[in-house]
């Protein structure tokens, strides 16, 4: 199955996304950073379902209040 999810904060590279946002904003672990350019290495599934920033944007677009977690 081919991934079709595109993140506006990252670069899709095959089955991974290199995210430009800091770990504090996304909820990712700092250890997931690339040594080359300090971007986070995440999967499209993680980005779409676990990223705090993506969840905030998705809830804002749907008119729901952002969760306080």
CHARMM internal coordinates of N, CA and C (Angstrom, degrees):
IC EDIT
DIST 1 N 1 CA 1.4399
DIST 1 CA 1 C 1.5343
ANGL 1 N 1 CA 1 C 109.17
DIST 1 C 2 N 1.2806
ANGL 1 CA 1 C 2 N 117.20
DIHE 1 N 1 CA 1 C 2 N 130.02
DIST 2 N 2 CA 1.4521
ANGL 1 C 2 N 2 CA 122.05
DIHE 1 CA 1 C 2 N 2 CA -178.34
DIST 2 CA 2 C 1.5288
ANGL 2 N 2 CA 2 C 110.30
DIHE 1 C 2 N 2 CA 2 C -87.82
DIST 2 C 3 N 1.3409
ANGL 2 CA 2 C 3 N 115.57
DIHE 2 N 2 CA 2 C 3 N 134.44
DIST 3 N 3 CA 1.4584
ANGL 2 C 3 N 3 CA 120.85
DIHE 2 CA 2 C 3 N 3 CA 178.35
DIST 3 CA 3 C 1.5271
ANGL 3 N 3 CA 3 C 109.62
DIHE 2 C 3 N 3 CA 3 C -75.13
DIST 3 C 4 N 1.3173
ANGL 3 CA 3 C 4 N 116.72
DIHE 3 N 3 CA 3 C 4 N 134.26
DIST 4 N 4 CA 1.4582
ANGL 3 C 4 N 4 CA 120.53
DIHE 3 CA 3 C 4 N 4 CA 178.75
DIST 4 CA 4 C 1.5273
ANGL 4 N 4 CA 4 C 111.34
DIHE 3 C 4 N 4 CA 4 C -117.34
DIST 4 C 5 N 1.3223
ANGL 4 CA 4 C 5 N 117.68
DIHE 4 N 4 CA 4 C 5 N -2.81
DIST 5 N 5 CA 1.4613
ANGL 4 C 5 N 5 CA 121.48
DIHE 4 CA 4 C 5 N 5 CA -179.39
DIST 5 CA 5 C 1.5239
ANGL 5 N 5 CA 5 C 110.04
DIHE 4 C 5 N 5 CA 5 C -69.12
DIST 5 C 6 N 1.3144
ANGL 5 CA 5 C 6 N 117.06
DIHE 5 N 5 CA 5 C 6 N 132.58
DIST 6 N 6 CA 1.4649
ANGL 5 C 6 N 6 CA 122.71
DIHE 5 CA 5 C 6 N 6 CA 177.29
DIST 6 CA 6 C 1.5275
ANGL 6 N 6 CA 6 C 108.43
DIHE 5 C 6 N 6 CA 6 C -123.94
DIST 6 C 7 N 1.3188
ANGL 6 CA 6 C 7 N 115.69
DIHE 6 N 6 CA 6 C 7 N 129.62
DIST 7 N 7 CA 1.4572
ANGL 6 C 7 N 7 CA 121.29
DIHE 6 CA 6 C 7 N 7 CA 178.45
DIST 7 CA 7 C 1.5188
ANGL 7 N 7 CA 7 C 109.09
DIHE 6 C 7 N 7 CA 7 C -99.49
DIST 7 C 8 N 1.3233
ANGL 7 CA 7 C 8 N 116.74
DIHE 7 N 7 CA 7 C 8 N 133.92
DIST 8 N 8 CA 1.4571
ANGL 7 C 8 N 8 CA 120.39
DIHE 7 CA 7 C 8 N 8 CA 179.84
DIST 8 CA 8 C 1.5277
ANGL 8 N 8 CA 8 C 112.24
DIHE 7 C 8 N 8 CA 8 C -76.70
DIST 8 C 9 N 1.3333
ANGL 8 CA 8 C 9 N 117.49
DIHE 8 N 8 CA 8 C 9 N -11.62
DIST 9 N 9 CA 1.4641
ANGL 8 C 9 N 9 CA 121.17
DIHE 8 CA 8 C 9 N 9 CA -179.69
DIST 9 CA 9 C 1.5127
ANGL 9 N 9 CA 9 C 112.80
DIHE 8 C 9 N 9 CA 9 C -104.03
DIST 9 C 10 N 1.3099
ANGL 9 CA 9 C 10 N 117.40
DIHE 9 N 9 CA 9 C 10 N 5.54
DIST 10 N 10 CA 1.4458
ANGL 9 C 10 N 10 CA 119.51
DIHE 9 CA 9 C 10 N 10 CA -176.76
DIST 10 CA 10 C 1.5081
ANGL 10 N 10 CA 10 C 113.00
DIHE 9 C 10 N 10 CA 10 C -145.48
DIST 10 C 11 N 1.3080
ANGL 10 CA 10 C 11 N 113.90
DIHE 10 N 10 CA 10 C 11 N 178.04
DIST 11 N 11 CA 1.4582
ANGL 10 C 11 N 11 CA 121.79
DIHE 10 CA 10 C 11 N 11 CA 179.31
DIST 11 CA 11 C 1.5192
ANGL 11 N 11 CA 11 C 108.15
DIHE 10 C 11 N 11 CA 11 C -114.79
DIST 11 C 12 N 1.3268
ANGL 11 CA 11 C 12 N 116.61
DIHE 11 N 11 CA 11 C 12 N 121.18
DIST 12 N 12 CA 1.4553
ANGL 11 C 12 N 12 CA 120.05
DIHE 11 CA 11 C 12 N 12 CA 176.04
DIST 12 CA 12 C 1.5235
ANGL 12 N 12 CA 12 C 108.64
DIHE 11 C 12 N 12 CA 12 C -72.79
DIST 12 C 13 N 1.3220
ANGL 12 CA 12 C 13 N 115.30
DIHE 12 N 12 CA 12 C 13 N 128.66
DIST 13 N 13 CA 1.4547
ANGL 12 C 13 N 13 CA 121.41
DIHE 12 CA 12 C 13 N 13 CA 179.61
DIST 13 CA 13 C 1.5193
ANGL 13 N 13 CA 13 C 107.08
DIHE 12 C 13 N 13 CA 13 C -135.25
DIST 13 C 14 N 1.3186
ANGL 13 CA 13 C 14 N 116.39
DIHE 13 N 13 CA 13 C 14 N 91.54
DIST 14 N 14 CA 1.4641
ANGL 13 C 14 N 14 CA 120.19
DIHE 13 CA 13 C 14 N 14 CA -176.97
DIST 14 CA 14 C 1.5219
ANGL 14 N 14 CA 14 C 109.59
DIHE 13 C 14 N 14 CA 14 C 64.06
DIST 14 C 15 N 1.3324
ANGL 14 CA 14 C 15 N 117.26
DIHE 14 N 14 CA 14 C 15 N -129.54
DIST 15 N 15 CA 1.4718
ANGL 14 C 15 N 15 CA 120.09
DIHE 14 CA 14 C 15 N 15 CA -178.26
DIST 15 CA 15 C 1.5256
ANGL 15 N 15 CA 15 C 113.58
DIHE 14 C 15 N 15 CA 15 C -84.22
DIST 15 C 16 N 1.3251
ANGL 15 CA 15 C 16 N 118.21
DIHE 15 N 15 CA 15 C 16 N 6.99
DIST 16 N 16 CA 1.4662
ANGL 15 C 16 N 16 CA 121.98
DIHE 15 CA 15 C 16 N 16 CA -177.94
DIST 16 CA 16 C 1.5178
ANGL 16 N 16 CA 16 C 111.78
DIHE 15 C 16 N 16 CA 16 C -121.79
DIST 16 C 17 N 1.3302
ANGL 16 CA 16 C 17 N 115.56
DIHE 16 N 16 CA 16 C 17 N 165.38
DIST 17 N 17 CA 1.4540
ANGL 16 C 17 N 17 CA 122.54
DIHE 16 CA 16 C 17 N 17 CA 173.52
DIST 17 CA 17 C 1.5190
ANGL 17 N 17 CA 17 C 106.87
DIHE 16 C 17 N 17 CA 17 C -125.66
DIST 17 C 18 N 1.3266
ANGL 17 CA 17 C 18 N 116.95
DIHE 17 N 17 CA 17 C 18 N 131.73
DIST 18 N 18 CA 1.4525
ANGL 17 C 18 N 18 CA 122.17
DIHE 17 CA 17 C 18 N 18 CA 174.31
DIST 18 CA 18 C 1.5201
ANGL 18 N 18 CA 18 C 106.77
DIHE 17 C 18 N 18 CA 18 C -99.04
DIST 18 C 19 N 1.3230
ANGL 18 CA 18 C 19 N 115.92
DIHE 18 N 18 CA 18 C 19 N 103.58
DIST 19 N 19 CA 1.4607
ANGL 18 C 19 N 19 CA 122.80
DIHE 18 CA 18 C 19 N 19 CA -172.75
DIST 19 CA 19 C 1.5216
ANGL 19 N 19 CA 19 C 111.46
DIHE 18 C 19 N 19 CA 19 C -87.79
DIST 19 C 20 N 1.3314
ANGL 19 CA 19 C 20 N 116.58
DIHE 19 N 19 CA 19 C 20 N 137.39
DIST 20 N 20 CA 1.4621
ANGL 19 C 20 N 20 CA 122.69
DIHE 19 CA 19 C 20 N 20 CA -179.34
DIST 20 CA 20 C 1.5260
ANGL 20 N 20 CA 20 C 113.13
DIHE 19 C 20 N 20 CA 20 C -87.33
DIST 20 C 21 N 1.3119
ANGL 20 CA 20 C 21 N 118.23
DIHE 20 N 20 CA 20 C 21 N -14.70
DIST 21 N 21 CA 1.4619
ANGL 20 C 21 N 21 CA 121.10
DIHE 20 CA 20 C 21 N 21 CA -176.49
DIST 21 CA 21 C 1.5269
ANGL 21 N 21 CA 21 C 111.12
DIHE 20 C 21 N 21 CA 21 C -76.64
DIST 21 C 22 N 1.3375
ANGL 21 CA 21 C 22 N 117.47
DIHE 21 N 21 CA 21 C 22 N 153.10
DIST 22 N 22 CA 1.4601
ANGL 21 C 22 N 22 CA 120.71
DIHE 21 CA 21 C 22 N 22 CA 178.09
DIST 22 CA 22 C 1.5296
ANGL 22 N 22 CA 22 C 111.06
DIHE 21 C 22 N 22 CA 22 C -72.23
DIST 22 C 23 N 1.3286
ANGL 22 CA 22 C 23 N 117.06
DIHE 22 N 22 CA 22 C 23 N 153.01
DIST 23 N 23 CA 1.4680
ANGL 22 C 23 N 23 CA 120.33
DIHE 22 CA 22 C 23 N 23 CA -179.59
DIST 23 CA 23 C 1.5275
ANGL 23 N 23 CA 23 C 113.15
DIHE 22 C 23 N 23 CA 23 C -58.25
DIST 23 C 24 N 1.3301
ANGL 23 CA 23 C 24 N 117.20
DIHE 23 N 23 CA 23 C 24 N -33.11
DIST 24 N 24 CA 1.4667
ANGL 23 C 24 N 24 CA 120.41
DIHE 23 CA 23 C 24 N 24 CA -179.06
DIST 24 CA 24 C 1.5276
ANGL 24 N 24 CA 24 C 111.56
DIHE 23 C 24 N 24 CA 24 C -62.43
DIST 24 C 25 N 1.3193
ANGL 24 CA 24 C 25 N 116.59
DIHE 24 N 24 CA 24 C 25 N -31.98
DIST 25 N 25 CA 1.4632
ANGL 24 C 25 N 25 CA 121.41
DIHE 24 CA 24 C 25 N 25 CA -178.08
DIST 25 CA 25 C 1.5241
ANGL 25 N 25 CA 25 C 112.43
DIHE 24 C 25 N 25 CA 25 C -82.61
DIST 25 C 26 N 1.3144
ANGL 25 CA 25 C 26 N 116.89
DIHE 25 N 25 CA 25 C 26 N -28.30
DIST 26 N 26 CA 1.4597
ANGL 25 C 26 N 26 CA 121.01
DIHE 25 CA 25 C 26 N 26 CA -174.22
DIST 26 CA 26 C 1.5238
ANGL 26 N 26 CA 26 C 113.94
DIHE 25 C 26 N 26 CA 26 C -98.40
DIST 26 C 27 N 1.3257
ANGL 26 CA 26 C 27 N 116.38
DIHE 26 N 26 CA 26 C 27 N -25.23
DIST 27 N 27 CA 1.4585
ANGL 26 C 27 N 27 CA 119.99
DIHE 26 CA 26 C 27 N 27 CA -174.61
DIST 27 CA 27 C 1.5189
ANGL 27 N 27 CA 27 C 112.14
DIHE 26 C 27 N 27 CA 27 C 90.97
DIST 27 C 28 N 1.3208
ANGL 27 CA 27 C 28 N 116.62
DIHE 27 N 27 CA 27 C 28 N 5.40
DIST 28 N 28 CA 1.4670
ANGL 27 C 28 N 28 CA 121.06
DIHE 27 CA 27 C 28 N 28 CA 178.55
DIST 28 CA 28 C 1.5242
ANGL 28 N 28 CA 28 C 109.91
DIHE 27 C 28 N 28 CA 28 C -78.67
DIST 28 C 29 N 1.3053
ANGL 28 CA 28 C 29 N 115.87
DIHE 28 N 28 CA 28 C 29 N 161.98
DIST 29 N 29 CA 1.4578
ANGL 28 C 29 N 29 CA 120.78
DIHE 28 CA 28 C 29 N 29 CA 177.78
DIST 29 CA 29 C 1.5265
ANGL 29 N 29 CA 29 C 109.81
DIHE 28 C 29 N 29 CA 29 C -81.59
DIST 29 C 30 N 1.3121
ANGL 29 CA 29 C 30 N 118.26
DIHE 29 N 29 CA 29 C 30 N 137.97
DIST 30 N 30 CA 1.4652
ANGL 29 C 30 N 30 CA 121.02
DIHE 29 CA 29 C 30 N 30 CA 178.38
DIST 30 CA 30 C 1.5275
ANGL 30 N 30 CA 30 C 112.85
DIHE 29 C 30 N 30 CA 30 C -57.51
DIST 30 C 31 N 1.3151
ANGL 30 CA 30 C 31 N 117.79
DIHE 30 N 30 CA 30 C 31 N -26.66
DIST 31 N 31 CA 1.4667
ANGL 30 C 31 N 31 CA 121.49
DIHE 30 CA 30 C 31 N 31 CA 179.73
DIST 31 CA 31 C 1.5274
ANGL 31 N 31 CA 31 C 112.19
DIHE 30 C 31 N 31 CA 31 C -67.78
DIST 31 C 32 N 1.3170
ANGL 31 CA 31 C 32 N 117.84
DIHE 31 N 31 CA 31 C 32 N -12.29
DIST 32 N 32 CA 1.4623
ANGL 31 C 32 N 32 CA 121.31
DIHE 31 CA 31 C 32 N 32 CA -179.51
DIST 32 CA 32 C 1.5271
ANGL 32 N 32 CA 32 C 112.30
DIHE 31 C 32 N 32 CA 32 C -82.63
DIST 32 C 33 N 1.3247
ANGL 32 CA 32 C 33 N 118.11
DIHE 32 N 32 CA 32 C 33 N 3.50
DIST 33 N 33 CA 1.4635
ANGL 32 C 33 N 33 CA 121.58
DIHE 32 CA 32 C 33 N 33 CA -178.36
DIST 33 CA 33 C 1.5271
ANGL 33 N 33 CA 33 C 111.19
DIHE 32 C 33 N 33 CA 33 C -74.88
DIST 33 C 34 N 1.3274
ANGL 33 CA 33 C 34 N 115.34
DIHE 33 N 33 CA 33 C 34 N 143.71
DIST 34 N 34 CA 1.4605
ANGL 33 C 34 N 34 CA 121.13
DIHE 33 CA 33 C 34 N 34 CA 172.32
DIST 34 CA 34 C 1.5217
ANGL 34 N 34 CA 34 C 107.90
DIHE 33 C 34 N 34 CA 34 C -77.65
DIST 34 C 35 N 1.3135
ANGL 34 CA 34 C 35 N 116.80
DIHE 34 N 34 CA 34 C 35 N 141.49
DIST 35 N 35 CA 1.4586
ANGL 34 C 35 N 35 CA 120.39
DIHE 34 CA 34 C 35 N 35 CA 178.10
DIST 35 CA 35 C 1.5225
ANGL 35 N 35 CA 35 C 111.23
DIHE 34 C 35 N 35 CA 35 C -73.07
DIST 35 C 36 N 1.3210
ANGL 35 CA 35 C 36 N 117.40
DIHE 35 N 35 CA 35 C 36 N -27.97
DIST 36 N 36 CA 1.4604
ANGL 35 C 36 N 36 CA 121.91
DIHE 35 CA 35 C 36 N 36 CA -175.74
DIST 36 CA 36 C 1.5226
ANGL 36 N 36 CA 36 C 112.28
DIHE 35 C 36 N 36 CA 36 C -67.25
DIST 36 C 37 N 1.3351
ANGL 36 CA 36 C 37 N 117.52
DIHE 36 N 36 CA 36 C 37 N -49.42
DIST 37 N 37 CA 1.4618
ANGL 36 C 37 N 37 CA 120.24
DIHE 36 CA 36 C 37 N 37 CA -174.40
DIST 37 CA 37 C 1.5268
ANGL 37 N 37 CA 37 C 114.08
DIHE 36 C 37 N 37 CA 37 C -134.42
DIST 37 C 38 N 1.3051
ANGL 37 CA 37 C 38 N 118.11
DIHE 37 N 37 CA 37 C 38 N 10.34
DIST 38 N 38 CA 1.4720
ANGL 37 C 38 N 38 CA 124.71
DIHE 37 CA 37 C 38 N 38 CA 177.28
DIST 38 CA 38 C 1.5215
ANGL 38 N 38 CA 38 C 114.49
DIHE 37 C 38 N 38 CA 38 C 63.83
DIST 38 C 39 N 1.3279
ANGL 38 CA 38 C 39 N 118.05
DIHE 38 N 38 CA 38 C 39 N 16.52
DIST 39 N 39 CA 1.4662
ANGL 38 C 39 N 39 CA 119.44
DIHE 38 CA 38 C 39 N 39 CA 174.13
DIST 39 CA 39 C 1.5178
ANGL 39 N 39 CA 39 C 109.02
DIHE 38 C 39 N 39 CA 39 C -80.48
DIST 39 C 40 N 1.3291
ANGL 39 CA 39 C 40 N 115.52
DIHE 39 N 39 CA 39 C 40 N 150.88
DIST 40 N 40 CA 1.4527
ANGL 39 C 40 N 40 CA 120.77
DIHE 39 CA 39 C 40 N 40 CA 177.81
DIST 40 CA 40 C 1.5175
ANGL 40 N 40 CA 40 C 110.27
DIHE 39 C 40 N 40 CA 40 C -78.54
DIST 40 C 41 N 1.3178
ANGL 40 CA 40 C 41 N 116.56
DIHE 40 N 40 CA 40 C 41 N 142.79
DIST 41 N 41 CA 1.4548
ANGL 40 C 41 N 41 CA 121.43
DIHE 40 CA 40 C 41 N 41 CA 175.83
DIST 41 CA 41 C 1.5254
ANGL 41 N 41 CA 41 C 107.02
DIHE 40 C 41 N 41 CA 41 C -103.18
DIST 41 C 42 N 1.3278
ANGL 41 CA 41 C 42 N 116.41
DIHE 41 N 41 CA 41 C 42 N 114.36
DIST 42 N 42 CA 1.4645
ANGL 41 C 42 N 42 CA 121.78
DIHE 41 CA 41 C 42 N 42 CA 179.24
DIST 42 CA 42 C 1.5254
ANGL 42 N 42 CA 42 C 109.26
DIHE 41 C 42 N 42 CA 42 C -135.25
DIST 42 C 43 N 1.3210
ANGL 42 CA 42 C 43 N 115.58
DIHE 42 N 42 CA 42 C 43 N 167.32
DIST 43 N 43 CA 1.4611
ANGL 42 C 43 N 43 CA 120.41
DIHE 42 CA 42 C 43 N 43 CA 176.07
DIST 43 CA 43 C 1.5193
ANGL 43 N 43 CA 43 C 108.98
DIHE 42 C 43 N 43 CA 43 C -96.39
DIST 43 C 44 N 1.3305
ANGL 43 CA 43 C 44 N 117.54
DIHE 43 N 43 CA 43 C 44 N 158.22
DIST 44 N 44 CA 1.4698
ANGL 43 C 44 N 44 CA 119.35
DIHE 43 CA 43 C 44 N 44 CA 175.95
DIST 44 CA 44 C 1.5286
ANGL 44 N 44 CA 44 C 112.22
DIHE 43 C 44 N 44 CA 44 C -57.17
DIST 44 C 45 N 1.3376
ANGL 44 CA 44 C 45 N 117.35
DIHE 44 N 44 CA 44 C 45 N -37.39
DIST 45 N 45 CA 1.4644
ANGL 44 C 45 N 45 CA 120.31
DIHE 44 CA 44 C 45 N 45 CA 178.86
DIST 45 CA 45 C 1.5239
ANGL 45 N 45 CA 45 C 110.21
DIHE 44 C 45 N 45 CA 45 C -61.98
DIST 45 C 46 N 1.3417
ANGL 45 CA 45 C 46 N 117.11
DIHE 45 N 45 CA 45 C 46 N -47.20
DIST 46 N 46 CA 1.4600
ANGL 45 C 46 N 46 CA 120.34
DIHE 45 CA 45 C 46 N 46 CA 179.78
DIST 46 CA 46 C 1.5172
ANGL 46 N 46 CA 46 C 110.23
DIHE 45 C 46 N 46 CA 46 C -60.77
DIST 46 C 47 N 1.3121
ANGL 46 CA 46 C 47 N 116.68
DIHE 46 N 46 CA 46 C 47 N -45.85
DIST 47 N 47 CA 1.4606
ANGL 46 C 47 N 47 CA 121.28
DIHE 46 CA 46 C 47 N 47 CA -178.33
DIST 47 CA 47 C 1.5327
ANGL 47 N 47 CA 47 C 111.20
DIHE 46 C 47 N 47 CA 47 C -59.59
DIST 47 C 48 N 1.2945
ANGL 47 CA 47 C 48 N 116.55
DIHE 47 N 47 CA 47 C 48 N -46.75
DIST 48 N 48 CA 1.4659
ANGL 47 C 48 N 48 CA 121.00
DIHE 47 CA 47 C 48 N 48 CA -176.40
DIST 48 CA 48 C 1.5218
ANGL 48 N 48 CA 48 C 112.79
DIHE 47 C 48 N 48 CA 48 C -72.45
DIST 48 C 49 N 1.3347
ANGL 48 CA 48 C 49 N 117.66
DIHE 48 N 48 CA 48 C 49 N -33.02
DIST 49 N 49 CA 1.4616
ANGL 48 C 49 N 49 CA 120.46
DIHE 48 CA 48 C 49 N 49 CA -172.05
DIST 49 CA 49 C 1.5215
ANGL 49 N 49 CA 49 C 115.99
DIHE 48 C 49 N 49 CA 49 C -109.75
DIST 49 C 50 N 1.3208
ANGL 49 CA 49 C 50 N 118.57
DIHE 49 N 49 CA 49 C 50 N -18.84
DIST 50 N 50 CA 1.4587
ANGL 49 C 50 N 50 CA 120.94
DIHE 49 CA 49 C 50 N 50 CA -174.59
DIST 50 CA 50 C 1.5239
ANGL 50 N 50 CA 50 C 114.70
DIHE 49 C 50 N 50 CA 50 C -121.71
DIST 50 C 51 N 1.3079
ANGL 50 CA 50 C 51 N 118.54
DIHE 50 N 50 CA 50 C 51 N -21.76
DIST 51 N 51 CA 1.4613
ANGL 50 C 51 N 51 CA 121.69
DIHE 50 CA 50 C 51 N 51 CA -176.78
DIST 51 CA 51 C 1.5279
ANGL 51 N 51 CA 51 C 110.17
DIHE 50 C 51 N 51 CA 51 C -65.72
DIST 51 C 52 N 1.3265
ANGL 51 CA 51 C 52 N 116.35
DIHE 51 N 51 CA 51 C 52 N 125.30
DIST 52 N 52 CA 1.4726
ANGL 51 C 52 N 52 CA 120.33
DIHE 51 CA 51 C 52 N 52 CA -179.53
DIST 52 CA 52 C 1.5243
ANGL 52 N 52 CA 52 C 111.48
DIHE 51 C 52 N 52 CA 52 C -61.42
DIST 52 C 53 N 1.3036
ANGL 52 CA 52 C 53 N 116.93
DIHE 52 N 52 CA 52 C 53 N -43.30
DIST 53 N 53 CA 1.4718
ANGL 52 C 53 N 53 CA 120.93
DIHE 52 CA 52 C 53 N 53 CA -177.31
DIST 53 CA 53 C 1.5287
ANGL 53 N 53 CA 53 C 110.55
DIHE 52 C 53 N 53 CA 53 C -63.79
DIST 53 C 54 N 1.3337
ANGL 53 CA 53 C 54 N 116.29
DIHE 53 N 53 CA 53 C 54 N -43.81
DIST 54 N 54 CA 1.4594
ANGL 53 C 54 N 54 CA 119.76
DIHE 53 CA 53 C 54 N 54 CA 179.64
DIST 54 CA 54 C 1.5270
ANGL 54 N 54 CA 54 C 110.63
DIHE 53 C 54 N 54 CA 54 C -64.93
DIST 54 C 55 N 1.3207
ANGL 54 CA 54 C 55 N 117.02
DIHE 54 N 54 CA 54 C 55 N -39.51
DIST 55 N 55 CA 1.4611
ANGL 54 C 55 N 55 CA 120.68
DIHE 54 CA 54 C 55 N 55 CA 179.66
DIST 55 CA 55 C 1.5258
ANGL 55 N 55 CA 55 C 110.88
DIHE 54 C 55 N 55 CA 55 C -65.66
DIST 55 C 56 N 1.3293
ANGL 55 CA 55 C 56 N 117.46
DIHE 55 N 55 CA 55 C 56 N -39.34
DIST 56 N 56 CA 1.4645
ANGL 55 C 56 N 56 CA 120.92
DIHE 55 CA 55 C 56 N 56 CA 177.99
DIST 56 CA 56 C 1.5219
ANGL 56 N 56 CA 56 C 111.03
DIHE 55 C 56 N 56 CA 56 C -63.76
DIST 56 C 57 N 1.3273
ANGL 56 CA 56 C 57 N 116.33
DIHE 56 N 56 CA 56 C 57 N -44.46
DIST 57 N 57 CA 1.4620
ANGL 56 C 57 N 57 CA 120.34
DIHE 56 CA 56 C 57 N 57 CA 179.73
DIST 57 CA 57 C 1.5233
ANGL 57 N 57 CA 57 C 111.51
DIHE 56 C 57 N 57 CA 57 C -65.21
DIST 57 C 58 N 1.3247
ANGL 57 CA 57 C 58 N 116.65
DIHE 57 N 57 CA 57 C 58 N -40.87
DIST 58 N 58 CA 1.4657
ANGL 57 C 58 N 58 CA 120.59
DIHE 57 CA 57 C 58 N 58 CA 179.98
DIST 58 CA 58 C 1.5289
ANGL 58 N 58 CA 58 C 110.87
DIHE 57 C 58 N 58 CA 58 C -65.21
DIST 58 C 59 N 1.3244
ANGL 58 CA 58 C 59 N 117.31
DIHE 58 N 58 CA 58 C 59 N -42.28
DIST 59 N 59 CA 1.4624
ANGL 58 C 59 N 59 CA 119.31
DIHE 58 CA 58 C 59 N 59 CA -179.81
DIST 59 CA 59 C 1.5272
ANGL 59 N 59 CA 59 C 111.23
DIHE 58 C 59 N 59 CA 59 C -70.46
DIST 59 C 60 N 1.3216
ANGL 59 CA 59 C 60 N 116.55
DIHE 59 N 59 CA 59 C 60 N -33.92
DIST 60 N 60 CA 1.4673
ANGL 59 C 60 N 60 CA 120.85
DIHE 59 CA 59 C 60 N 60 CA 178.04
DIST 60 CA 60 C 1.5357
ANGL 60 N 60 CA 60 C 110.30
DIHE 59 C 60 N 60 CA 60 C -65.56
DIST 60 C 61 N 1.3222
ANGL 60 CA 60 C 61 N 117.52
DIHE 60 N 60 CA 60 C 61 N -41.61
DIST 61 N 61 CA 1.4620
ANGL 60 C 61 N 61 CA 121.95
DIHE 60 CA 60 C 61 N 61 CA 179.52
DIST 61 CA 61 C 1.5215
ANGL 61 N 61 CA 61 C 111.81
DIHE 60 C 61 N 61 CA 61 C -65.65
DIST 61 C 62 N 1.3380
ANGL 61 CA 61 C 62 N 116.17
DIHE 61 N 61 CA 61 C 62 N -30.51
DIST 62 N 62 CA 1.4589
ANGL 61 C 62 N 62 CA 120.36
DIHE 61 CA 61 C 62 N 62 CA 179.68
DIST 62 CA 62 C 1.5139
ANGL 62 N 62 CA 62 C 111.90
DIHE 61 C 62 N 62 CA 62 C -87.10
DIST 62 C 63 N 1.3328
ANGL 62 CA 62 C 63 N 116.99
DIHE 62 N 62 CA 62 C 63 N -3.43
DIST 63 N 63 CA 1.4596
ANGL 62 C 63 N 63 CA 120.70
DIHE 62 CA 62 C 63 N 63 CA 178.65
DIST 63 CA 63 C 1.5111
ANGL 63 N 63 CA 63 C 114.41
DIHE 62 C 63 N 63 CA 63 C 82.13
DIST 63 C 64 N 1.3322
ANGL 63 CA 63 C 64 N 117.10
DIHE 63 N 63 CA 63 C 64 N 14.52
DIST 64 N 64 CA 1.4517
ANGL 63 C 64 N 64 CA 121.07
DIHE 63 CA 63 C 64 N 64 CA 179.14
DIST 64 CA 64 C 1.5252
ANGL 64 N 64 CA 64 C 108.86
DIHE 63 C 64 N 64 CA 64 C -93.80
DIST 64 C 65 N 1.3293
ANGL 64 CA 64 C 65 N 117.67
DIHE 64 N 64 CA 64 C 65 N 149.67
DIST 65 N 65 CA 1.4633
ANGL 64 C 65 N 65 CA 119.58
DIHE 64 CA 64 C 65 N 65 CA 175.71
DIST 65 CA 65 C 1.5266
ANGL 65 N 65 CA 65 C 109.50
DIHE 64 C 65 N 65 CA 65 C -69.96
DIST 65 C 66 N 1.3348
ANGL 65 CA 65 C 66 N 117.48
DIHE 65 N 65 CA 65 C 66 N 144.56
DIST 66 N 66 CA 1.4639
ANGL 65 C 66 N 66 CA 122.04
DIHE 65 CA 65 C 66 N 66 CA 178.94
DIST 66 CA 66 C 1.5222
ANGL 66 N 66 CA 66 C 108.87
DIHE 65 C 66 N 66 CA 66 C -69.10
DIST 66 C 67 N 1.3222
ANGL 66 CA 66 C 67 N 116.20
DIHE 66 N 66 CA 66 C 67 N 143.49
DIST 67 N 67 CA 1.4668
ANGL 66 C 67 N 67 CA 119.95
DIHE 66 CA 66 C 67 N 67 CA 179.43
DIST 67 CA 67 C 1.5138
ANGL 67 N 67 CA 67 C 109.39
DIHE 66 C 67 N 67 CA 67 C -74.67
DIST 67 C 68 N 1.3212
ANGL 67 CA 67 C 68 N 116.13
DIHE 67 N 67 CA 67 C 68 N 155.02
DIST 68 N 68 CA 1.4650
ANGL 67 C 68 N 68 CA 121.85
DIHE 67 CA 67 C 68 N 68 CA -176.34
DIST 68 CA 68 C 1.5164
ANGL 68 N 68 CA 68 C 111.68
DIHE 67 C 68 N 68 CA 68 C -93.63
DIST 68 C 69 N 1.3277
ANGL 68 CA 68 C 69 N 119.05
DIHE 68 N 68 CA 68 C 69 N 21.12
DIST 69 N 69 CA 1.4685
ANGL 68 C 69 N 69 CA 120.57
DIHE 68 CA 68 C 69 N 69 CA -179.44
DIST 69 CA 69 C 1.4924
ANGL 69 N 69 CA 69 C 112.46
DIHE 68 C 69 N 69 CA 69 C -89.03
END
COOR INIT
IC SEED 1 N 1 CA 1 C
IC BUILD
